[in-house]
Amino acid sequence: MASTLLKSASLTLLVALFGCSEPANEYSPLETPSGVSLNNVKQHIKTLASDDFQGRGPLTHGEVKTVGYLSEQYKALGLTGAYKGKYLQPVKMAMVTANQNMQLNVADLSFVAGKDFTARTEQLQPVVDVRSSDIVFVGYGINAPEYGWNDYKNIDVEGKTVIVLVNDPGFATQNDALFTGNAMTYYGRWTYKYEEAARQGAKAVFIVHETAPAAYPWGVVESSNTGTKYTLMDNNLNASKLPVMGWLTLNATEQIFNAAKLNYQDLKQSALNDGFKATSLNLKADLSFKNEVSHAKSHNVVAQITGSESPDEYVVISAHWDHFGTKQTDSGPKIYNGAVDNASGTAATLEIARIMNQIHQQTPFKRSIIFANFTAEETGLIGSQEFASGAAVPTKQMVGLLNIDGMNVLDGTDYILQYSKDLSTMESYLAKAAKAQGRVVKMDPRPQNGLFFRSDHFSLSKQGVPSLLFMSLGDTDPDYIAHKYHKEADDYSPKWSLGGVKQDIELIVDIASQLANNGDWPKWTSDSDFKAKRAQDKP
């Protein structure tokens, strides 16, 4: 706790140092040359992804260095602070570290943490106990009235341990008429599985990991769910959160089902139709683990260019600054520098801010532009959730969001990836800006991965803000996902050409400039909770 207080004190000291119109019918590409400085970008990435920044873990000395560096850069560019005149927006968080010396016991089976399963909690309790909890298989764990689907019908899971499948039935069947076919819906995301199970009163949830529907190998699950995790805090020690958020390997799952004299593959197949009935395994789960819990403040970094005519309307450009920090292992400390994910995106926001401020000095933008670098994206979009609460700027005043999460650090391409389909008119801005560059829009080649639901823009989308995601994680580097993503190997390389970074910075500057001047309020085009929320804000 003393070290936590020291970290919090250091961050506090750092804080003290810094101080509805119709859519436009015409699209005119930005005339002012962007003047992208790849030397600037390169230096920012090298600095942010250096060992000196210790992997940019929230609530560590790496955060002190990171938010200090970003604040100084924005200040030097002449931008003002966007949170009550300050560059740093406080994000009250708890650090929860589950002791990995735990076992999951089911009947005569014992499973090892990390190897067979992961378990953690967002409840701020020193000990989590699951004792003699009945185990129930609830298929995909989805309750979706608009699809006529409810895996929880006719079953009471209060206090029980629930096993659920990852992704959604559309992916498993590749049937476009079922959910959205191969493209993952939010119902397929692990975050949704936990949220719905908590609403149903479950004690624990274990998601079955299979690489194809999860879209990442077990190593990503293990690294993402162990060590110190972060959560926003409420006034009730997060008692409404799920007590146990877990994953199971396929091998461990099949052992459990075999012990219940059930066939996992057969039950998995039965979960693909809306007539599925939850199945009790007639087994009980036992799991206990201790948590180290401490409270502190992390920070988003927010800076703005103030508009000349509509200063209370905001175009937001964002990227998360955090990564996984430093992990202690038997072989010594391992620093997860996250050069592509997401030092590259953070560096791009600085360069975009420099370019757009130069344009603004010549011809002022009518609307304001906010540059937001969020904390704790890697552990659940926490910083962007706080930003979406409206403490800095009400979401109803946000015109649209352009979010960067990993850039193409290699050569330029003749296309730009789009991570949604027919969701909002922001997509037309992407198409027109790409065309002006001589590029085409290429749809996400892996829609089953649900990337639209996995980055910071989604926190704002849920609050009704139309958003675009700019991401290149492995699209031009086939080795990236397998050997670098969320691993120690995601380091800066002097061999990078940064041609793709230059292209996308120019494109983002173009779209943001259009939105900052044309008076348009982009709209959601598909029926969704996002569209309903924006309709409430913009009747």
C-alpha positions in Angstrom: 0.0 0.0 0.0 2.9 2.3 0.7 4.2 1.9 -2.8 0.7 2.7 -4.1 0.5 5.8 -2.1 3.9 6.9 -3.5 2.7 6.3 -7.0 -0.5 8.2 -6.3 1.5 11.0 -4.8 3.8 11.1 -7.8 0.8 11.4 -10.1 -0.7 14.1 -7.9 2.5 16.1 -8.1 2.5 15.7 -11.9 -1.1 17.0 -12.1 0.0 20.1 -10.2 2.6 20.8 -12.9 0.1 21.3 -15.7 -1.9 23.4 -14.8 -28.2 19.4 -35.9 -27.9 20.0 -39.5 -28.3 17.8 -42.6 -25.2 15.8 -43.8 -23.0 17.7 -46.2 -23.6 16.6 -49.8 -20.2 17.7 -51.1 -16.8 16.6 -50.0 -13.8 18.7 -50.8 -10.4 17.0 -49.9 -8.2 19.0 -47.6 -6.2 21.5 -49.7 -3.6 22.4 -47.1 -0.6 20.0 -47.4 -0.4 17.8 -44.3 3.4 18.0 -44.0 3.6 14.8 -41.9 6.9 14.6 -40.2 7.9 11.0 -39.9 10.8 12.0 -37.8 8.4 13.4 -35.2 6.4 10.2 -35.3 9.5 8.0 -35.1 10.8 9.9 -32.1 7.5 9.7 -30.3 7.2 6.0 -30.8 10.8 5.3 -29.8 10.3 7.4 -26.6 7.0 6.0 -25.6 8.0 2.4 -26.4 11.4 2.6 -24.7 12.2 0.5 -21.6 12.5 3.8 -19.7 8.7 4.0 -19.9 8.4 0.5 -18.4 5.6 -0.7 -20.7 3.3 2.3 -19.8 1.4 0.5 -17.1 -1.4 2.5 -15.5 -0.7 3.6 -11.9 3.0 2.9 -12.2 6.1 5.1 -12.7 5.5 4.4 -16.4 2.3 6.3 -16.3 4.0 9.3 -14.6 6.5 9.4 -17.5 3.9 8.8 -20.2 1.3 11.4 -19.2 4.0 13.9 -18.4 5.5 13.4 -21.8 2.2 13.7 -23.6 1.1 16.8 -21.6 4.4 18.5 -22.3 4.1 17.8 -26.0 0.5 19.2 -26.3 1.5 22.2 -24.2 4.5 22.9 -26.5 2.3 22.7 -29.5 0.1 25.4 -28.1 -3.0 23.3 -27.3 -5.0 24.0 -24.2 -6.1 21.4 -21.6 -9.5 19.9 -22.3 -10.5 18.9 -18.7 -11.4 22.1 -16.8 -8.4 23.8 -18.5 -6.0 21.0 -17.5 -4.3 18.3 -19.7 -5.0 15.5 -17.2 -8.4 14.1 -16.6 -8.4 12.0 -13.4 -9.7 8.4 -13.6 -10.5 6.9 -10.2 -9.4 3.3 -10.4 -8.8 0.3 -8.3 -5.9 -2.1 -8.9 -6.8 -5.7 -8.3 -4.2 -8.4 -8.4 -5.5 -12.0 -8.0 -3.0 -14.4 -6.4 -2.3 -17.0 -9.1 -1.7 -19.7 -6.5 -5.2 -21.0 -7.0 -6.9 -24.1 -8.2 -10.3 -24.7 -9.7 -11.8 -28.0 -8.4 -14.6 -29.8 -10.1 -15.5 -33.3 -8.8 -12.2 -35.1 -8.7 -10.6 -32.8 -11.2 -8.1 -30.0 -10.2 -7.1 -27.3 -12.7 -4.1 -25.1 -12.6 -4.3 -21.3 -13.0 -2.8 -20.0 -16.2 -2.4 -23.5 -17.7 -6.0 -24.6 -17.6 -8.0 -21.6 -16.6 -7.9 -17.9 -15.6 -10.0 -16.2 -12.9 -10.2 -12.7 -11.7 -12.7 -10.2 -10.2 -13.6 -6.6 -10.3 -15.1 -6.7 -6.9 -12.9 -4.9 -4.4 -12.7 -7.7 -1.9 -9.6 -9.3 -0.3 -10.9 -12.9 -0.9 -13.2 -14.4 -3.4 -14.8 -17.7 -2.5 -16.9 -20.0 -4.7 -18.0 -23.0 -2.7 -20.1 -26.0 -3.9 -21.5 -23.8 -6.8 -23.7 -25.7 -9.2 -22.3 -25.7 -12.7 -24.6 -24.9 -15.6 -23.9 -24.8 -19.4 -25.9 -21.9 -20.9 -24.7 -22.1 -24.5 -23.6 -18.7 -25.7 -24.9 -16.9 -22.6 -26.9 -14.5 -24.8 -30.2 -12.7 -24.0 -31.1 -10.8 -27.2 -34.8 -10.0 -27.6 -34.2 -8.4 -31.0 -32.9 -11.7 -32.3 -35.6 -13.7 -30.5 -32.8 -15.4 -28.5 -32.5 -16.1 -24.8 -30.1 -18.8 -23.5 -31.1 -18.0 -19.9 -34.8 -18.8 -20.4 -36.3 -21.2 -17.9 -33.1 -21.4 -15.9 -32.2 -19.8 -12.6 -28.4 -19.3 -12.3 -28.5 -17.3 -9.1 -25.3 -18.1 -7.2 -24.2 -20.7 -9.8 -21.1 -21.2 -12.0 -21.9 -20.7 -15.6 -20.0 -22.1 -18.6 -20.5 -20.2 -21.9 -19.2 -20.3 -25.4 -17.2 -17.5 -26.9 -18.5 -15.4 -29.9 -22.1 -15.9 -31.1 -24.1 -18.4 -33.1 -23.8 -16.4 -36.4 -20.0 -17.1 -36.5 -20.4 -20.8 -35.6 -22.9 -21.4 -38.4 -21.7 -18.7 -40.9 -25.4 -18.2 -41.5 -26.0 -14.5 -42.4 -29.6 -14.8 -41.3 -28.5 -15.7 -37.7 -27.3 -12.7 -35.8 -25.0 -11.1 -38.4 -23.3 -14.3 -39.6 -19.6 -14.3 -39.7 -19.3 -10.8 -38.3 -19.3 -10.8 -34.5 -22.0 -8.8 -32.7 -21.5 -7.3 -29.2 -23.3 -10.4 -27.9 -20.2 -12.4 -28.9 -17.8 -10.3 -26.8 -16.4 -11.6 -23.6 -17.4 -8.3 -21.9 -21.0 -9.0 -22.8 -20.9 -12.5 -21.4 -19.8 -11.2 -18.0 -22.3 -8.4 -18.0 -25.3 -10.6 -18.8 -24.3 -13.3 -16.3 -24.0 -10.6 -13.6 -27.5 -9.4 -14.5 -28.7 -13.0 -14.1 -27.1 -13.3 -10.7 -24.4 -15.9 -11.5 -21.5 -16.4 -9.0 -18.9 -17.2 -11.6 -18.6 -17.4 -15.4 -16.1 -19.4 -17.4 -15.8 -18.7 -21.1 -14.6 -21.7 -23.2 -11.6 -20.6 -25.2 -11.3 -21.8 -28.8 -8.9 -19.9 -30.9 -11.0 -19.4 -34.0 -14.1 -17.9 -32.4 -12.1 -16.0 -29.8 -9.8 -14.6 -32.5 -6.7 -15.0 -30.4 -4.7 -17.9 -28.9 -4.7 -19.0 -25.2 -1.5 -17.0 -24.6 -3.4 -13.8 -25.1 -6.1 -14.9 -22.7 -3.5 -15.8 -20.1 -1.5 -12.6 -20.4 -4.6 -10.4 -20.5 -6.3 -11.9 -17.4 -3.4 -12.3 -15.0 -1.2 -9.8 -13.1 -2.6 -6.5 -12.0 -6.0 -5.5 -13.5 -7.8 -2.2 -13.3 -11.4 -1.2 -12.9 -13.4 1.9 -12.3 -14.8 2.2 -8.8 -18.3 2.8 -7.5 -19.4 3.6 -4.0 -20.2 0.0 -3.1 -16.9 -1.7 -3.8 -18.2 -2.8 -7.2 -20.5 -5.3 -5.5 -22.7 -5.4 -8.6 -19.8 -6.8 -10.6 -19.5 -10.5 -11.4 -17.6 -12.2 -8.5 -15.5 -14.4 -10.8 -14.7 -13.6 -14.4 -13.0 -16.7 -15.9 -11.8 -18.6 -19.0 -11.4 -22.3 -19.5 -9.2 -24.1 -22.1 -10.9 -26.4 -24.4 -9.1 -29.4 -22.8 -10.2 -28.4 -19.3 -13.8 -27.9 -20.6 -14.0 -31.3 -22.2 -12.6 -32.9 -19.0 -15.4 -31.3 -17.0 -18.1 -32.4 -19.4 -16.8 -35.9 -19.4 -16.9 -36.0 -15.7 -20.6 -35.0 -16.0 -21.0 -37.8 -18.5 -21.9 -35.3 -21.2 -20.4 -34.6 -24.6 -19.2 -31.0 -24.9 -19.2 -31.1 -28.7 -22.8 -32.3 -28.8 -24.0 -29.7 -26.4 -22.1 -27.0 -28.3 -23.9 -28.0 -31.4 -27.3 -27.9 -29.7 -26.5 -24.3 -28.6 -26.8 -23.2 -32.2 -30.6 -23.0 -32.3 -33.0 -20.8 -30.4 -34.6 -23.8 -28.9 -31.5 -24.5 -26.8 -32.1 -25.3 -23.2 -29.5 -24.7 -20.5 -28.1 -27.9 -19.1 -27.1 -28.6 -15.5 -23.9 -30.6 -15.3 -24.8 -31.9 -11.8 -21.3 -31.0 -10.7 -20.1 -28.4 -8.2 -17.2 -25.9 -8.6 -14.9 -24.8 -5.8 -12.5 -21.9 -6.2 -10.9 -19.5 -3.8 -8.3 -16.8 -4.4 -6.9 -13.8 -2.6 -6.7 -10.3 -4.1 -4.4 -7.4 -3.4 -6.6 -4.3 -3.8 -5.5 -0.7 -3.7 -7.0 2.5 -4.9 -5.4 5.3 -6.9 -6.0 7.8 -9.7 -4.9 7.2 -13.3 -5.2 9.9 -16.0 -6.4 10.5 -19.5 -4.5 13.1 -21.3 -6.8 15.6 -23.1 -6.0 18.7 -25.1 -7.9 20.8 -27.5 -8.0 23.3 -30.3 -10.8 25.7 -29.7 -13.2 26.4 -32.5 -13.9 29.9 -33.8 -17.6 29.7 -34.3 -19.0 26.6 -32.5 -16.5 26.0 -29.7 -19.0 23.8 -27.8 -19.2 21.2 -30.6 -16.3 18.8 -30.6 -14.6 16.4 -33.0 -12.6 13.9 -31.0 -9.4 12.2 -32.1 -8.2 9.5 -29.7 -5.7 6.7 -29.0 -4.9 4.8 -25.7 -1.5 5.4 -24.2 -1.3 2.4 -22.0 0.1 -1.1 -22.4 0.8 -4.0 -20.0 3.7 -2.5 -18.1 6.4 -4.8 -16.6 5.7 -8.3 -15.4 8.0 -10.2 -13.0 8.8 -13.7 -14.1 11.1 -16.5 -12.9 13.6 -15.4 -15.6 13.4 -11.8 -14.5 11.3 -8.7 -15.4 9.6 -8.6 -18.8 8.7 -5.2 -20.3 5.7 -5.1 -22.6 6.5 -1.9 -24.6 3.6 -2.0 -26.9 5.3 -0.2 -29.8 2.5 -0.8 -32.4 -0.2 -1.3 -29.7 -0.4 1.6 -29.1 2.6 3.8 -29.0 2.1 4.2 -32.7 -1.4 5.5 -32.3 -0.4 7.8 -29.5 2.4 9.2 -31.5 0.0 9.8 -34.4 -2.3 11.9 -32.2 0.6 14.2 -31.3 1.5 14.6 -35.0 -2.1 15.1 -36.0 -2.4 17.7 -33.3 0.7 19.5 -34.6 -0.6 19.5 -38.2 -4.2 20.6 -37.3 -3.0 23.4 -35.1 -0.8 24.7 -37.9 -3.9 24.7 -40.2 -5.9 26.3 -37.4 -3.4 29.2 -37.1 -3.9 29.9 -40.8 -7.7 29.3 -41.1 -9.4 28.7 -37.8 -11.6 25.6 -37.5 -15.2 26.4 -36.7 -15.6 23.5 -34.2 -13.3 22.5 -31.4 -11.0 19.4 -31.8 -10.1 17.3 -28.8 -7.1 15.0 -28.7 -7.7 12.3 -26.1 -5.1 9.7 -25.0 -6.9 7.2 -22.8 -5.6 5.1 -19.9 -6.3 1.5 -19.2 -7.7 0.4 -22.6 -6.0 -2.9 -22.3 -7.9 -3.9 -19.2 -11.4 -2.9 -20.2 -11.6 0.5 -21.9 -11.6 2.2 -18.5 -10.2 5.6 -19.5 -12.6 6.0 -22.4 -15.5 4.9 -20.1 -14.6 7.8 -17.8 -14.3 10.2 -20.8 -17.7 8.9 -22.0 -19.2 9.9 -18.6 -19.1 13.5 -19.8 -16.9 14.8 -17.0 -14.7 16.6 -19.6 -17.2 17.2 -22.4 -20.8 15.9 -22.6 -21.1 13.2 -25.3 -24.1 15.0 -26.8 -21.7 17.8 -27.8 -19.3 15.3 -29.6 -19.8 15.4 -33.3 -17.9 12.2 -34.0 -14.8 10.2 -32.9 -11.8 9.0 -34.8 -9.9 6.4 -32.7 -6.5 4.9 -33.5 -5.5 1.6 -32.0 -2.3 0.3 -33.7 -1.0 1.7 -37.0 0.5 0.3 -40.2 4.2 1.0 -39.4 5.3 -0.7 -42.7 4.8 0.5 -46.3 1.7 2.3 -47.4 -1.2 0.4 -49.0 -3.8 1.1 -51.7 -6.6 0.5 -49.2 -7.9 1.5 -45.8 -9.6 -1.0 -43.5 -13.2 -0.4 -42.3 -14.3 -2.1 -39.1 -18.0 -1.7 -39.3 -20.6 -2.0 -42.0 -23.6 0.2 -42.6 -23.5 1.5 -39.0 -23.1 5.3 -39.5 -22.5 8.0 -42.0 -19.0 8.2 -40.7 -18.3 5.4 -43.1 -19.1 7.7 -46.0 -16.4 10.1 -44.8 -13.9 7.3 -44.7 -14.8 6.3 -48.3 -14.5 9.8 -49.6 -11.2 10.6 -47.9 -9.7 7.3 -49.0 -10.8 8.0 -52.6 -9.1 11.4 -52.5 -5.9 9.5 -51.6 -6.4 7.1 -54.5 -7.2 4.3 -52.0 -10.2 2.1 -51.7 -12.1 0.9 -48.6 -11.5 -2.7 -47.7 -13.9 -4.3 -45.3 -12.4 -5.9 -42.2 -11.1 -9.3 -43.4 -11.8 -10.8 -40.0 -15.2 -9.5 -39.0 -15.6 -12.5 -36.7 -13.0 -10.9 -34.4 -15.4 -8.2 -33.4 -12.8 -5.5 -33.4 -15.4 -2.7 -33.5 -16.3 -3.7 -29.9 -12.8 -4.0 -28.6 -11.3 -0.5 -28.6 -11.9 2.9 -26.9 -14.3 4.3 -29.5 -16.8 1.7 -28.4 -17.2 3.4 -25.0 -18.3 6.5 -26.9 -20.4 4.6 -29.4 -22.5 3.2 -26.5 -23.2 6.8 -25.6 -24.4 7.6 -29.1 -21.2 9.2 -30.6 -20.7 8.0 -34.2 -17.1 6.6 -34.5 -14.5 5.2 -36.7 -11.7 2.8 -35.8 -8.3 3.0 -37.4 -6.4 -0.2 -36.7 -3.7 -2.2 -38.4 -2.7 -5.1 -36.1 -1.2 -7.7 -38.4 -2.9 -6.7 -41.6 0.5 -5.9 -43.2 2.6 -8.0 -40.9 1.4 -11.6 -40.8 3.8 -12.4 -37.9 2.4 -9.7 -35.6 -0.7 -11.4 -34.1 1.1 -14.8 -33.6 4.4 -13.5 -32.1 4.1 -9.8 -31.1 0.5 -8.9 -30.1 0.3 -8.4 -26.4 3.8 -9.9 -26.1 7.2 -8.7 -25.1 8.2 -8.7 -28.8 6.0 -5.6 -29.7 9.1 -3.3 -29.8 10.1 -0.4 -32.0 12.1 -1.3 -35.1 14.3 1.2 -37.0 13.5 -0.8 -40.1 9.9 0.5 -40.2 9.2 2.7 -43.2 6.1 4.3 -41.5 4.6 4.7 -44.9 1.3 3.5 -43.7 1.4 5.8 -40.7 1.9 8.8 -43.1 -1.1 7.7 -45.2 -3.4 7.3 -42.3 -2.4 10.5 -40.5 -3.2 12.4 -43.7 -6.5 10.7 -44.0 -7.5 11.3 -40.4 -6.5 15.0 -40.7 -8.7 15.2 -43.8 -11.8 13.7 -42.2 -11.4 15.6 -38.9 -11.0 18.9 -40.9 -14.2 18.2 -42.8 -16.1 17.6 -39.6 -14.6 20.6 -37.9 -15.9 22.9 -40.6 -19.0 21.6 -42.4 -21.7 21.7 -39.6 -22.7 18.1 -40.2 -23.8 15.8 -37.3 -23.0 12.2 -38.5 -25.9 9.8 -38.0 -26.3 6.1 -37.1 -27.8 4.4 -40.1 -28.7 1.0 -38.5 -31.1 0.5 -35.6 -29.2 0.0 -32.4 -28.8 1.2 -28.9 -26.2 3.7 -30.2 -28.8 5.2 -32.6 -31.4 5.4 -29.8 -29.0 7.2 -27.5 -28.0 9.8 -30.1 -31.7 10.4 -30.9 -32.2 11.2 -27.2 -29.4 13.7 -27.4 -30.2 15.1 -30.8 -34.0 15.0 -31.3 
